[in-house]
Amino acid sequence: MTKLEKIVFPAVIAVIVNLFFPPVAPLITMLMLGNLLKEAGVTERLAKTAGGALMNIIITLTVAIGSTMAADKFLTWDTILIVVLGLLASLFGTASGVITAKIMNLFMKVKINPLIGSAGIASVPIAARVSHIVANQENPHNHLIFHAMGPNLAGVFGTAISGGIMLALLGVQ
């Protein structure tokens, strides 16, 4: 990809998402802003801060705020149900990605590794790394990490957009 394409892509995606999917605009716009800061090259210090020190501060604040939550408020049946549903969604997402890749291979001349399909869930970069590690254990010359990141990021975009659509349909502001 050219430098111009790497710079234009985040701007175009941010505009499209802001126009068509307003509920997820903040999430996708911040993701695209991070990409734009990195790719533009003129804001190196800002990109380093956003990807390093600022991220560490946000994580520390999140843990600090979460640690003040009382167990009787957090550990409820609703919370447990959400965790279980999340685990089931991850399980079905991974399995359906592998199955979809296997079905695609029935119709393709050049076959793809079904483990790439398993990376299609929105766990960046863990799902792509797991796919790569499993493939590499089977064959040390198998390097899927770069190929697995595509569906991995597509899973993030798909999850954010479908979540925004769901919130819009439910009338959540």
N, C-alpha and C positions, 0 to 999 in steps of 0.2 A: 504494500500500500504506500501511496505517496504521503508526504507530510501534510499536504493540503487535505487529502481525504481523511486523515487521522484527526485533523482539526475541525473539519466541516461536519463529520459524523455526529459528535456529541451535540452540536448546535441543532442539527436537523432533527435528531431524535427528541431532544428537549422540546422543540417547537411542536412536533407532531403529538407528543404525549400531552403537552399543555393544552393543545386545541381539542383533542379527542377524548382524553382521559383525565380531567381535572382532579379527581380524588387522589390519584397517584402522582400528580405533578411534583410535589416536594421531594418524594423519594427518588424518582427517576432524574429530576433536574439536578439534585445534589450528586448523584452518581455520575451524570454527564459532566457536571462542573469539575469533578475530580479528574475525569479523563481529559477534559479540555486544559486544565492547569498543567497536567503532566505532558500532554502532547505539544502545547504551544511553545514550550521551551523558554519563554520570556519571564515566567514566574516560578523559577526553579526553587527559590526559598519558600514561597507560599505552598507549592506542591509538596515539598519535603515536610513542611510543618503540618499540613493537612493530613498527609499519609503517615506521619510519625508521632511527633509530640502531641499534637491536638487529639489524635486518635487515642493515645494513651491516657490523656486527661479525661476524655469522654468515657472510656472504659472504667477508669478509677471512680469517677463520679457515679456511674451506673451501679457498680458494685457497692459503693458506699450507701447510696439511696436504697438499694435492694436489701442490704443487710439490716436496715432499720425497720423493715416490715415484720410485723408480728405473725407468727405461724398460724394463729387462729383466723387471721384475715386472708392469708395467702393459701394455706393448705386446706382447700375445700374440695368437695366433690366436683364442682365445676372446673377447678384448676386441674384436678387429676384427669377428668374427662378430656380437657383440651390437650394435655400431654399425650394421652393415649391416642386421641384422634390424630395428633401430629405425627406420632410414631407410625400409625397405620398409613397415613398419607405418604410418608417417606418410603415405607415398604412398598406400597402400590406404585408409587412414582418410579422407584428403581426397577421394580419388576416389569412394569409396562414399557420402560425405556429399552430394556434388554429384549423383550418380546417384539417390540416394534422394529428394532434393528434386525432381528432374525427374520421377520416377515419381509422387510425391505431387501434383505440379502437374497430372498427367493426370486426377486425380479431384477436384480442388478448384475451387471457383468463383472464389475470390480466389487468384491465383497468388502464390507466394513466389519470391524471388530465389534461384536454386540456389547462389549463393556463400555463403548463410547455412549451407548444409549443409557447406561446406568448412571451416567454423570449428568443427566438432564434434570435433576432435581436442584432446587435453589440453595444448596449448601456449598457456597463458593469459599474456598477452592477445595474443600474436603472431598466432595464427591468426585471431582476430577482426579485428585491425588489417589484416592482409594482405587479408582478404575485403573490408573497407571500402575500402582503397586501390585495389584492382583495380576494384571497382564504381564508385568515385568517378572513376577515370581514364576509364572508359567513359561515365559520365554525371555531370557535376559536381554535379547536384542529388540524387544517390543517396547517402544516408547510412545505411550498414548497421551501423555500429559497435555501436549499442545492441541491435539485433536479433541480431547475430552473437555477442554475449557470452552469450546464453542457451544455445545449443548448445555454446559453448566451455566454460562451467562444467559443463554436463551431461557433456561429455567427460571432465572432471577427475573428477567423482564416479563416472562409469561405469568409468573406468580404475582408480581406487583400489579400488572395490568388487570389480570382476572380478579384480584382482590379489590382493586379500585372499582371495577365494574360491579362486583357483588355489593360493595358499600353503596354505590350509586343506586342500584336497584332496591336496596333495603332502605334507602332514604337517609343514610347516616351522613352527617355533615362533617 
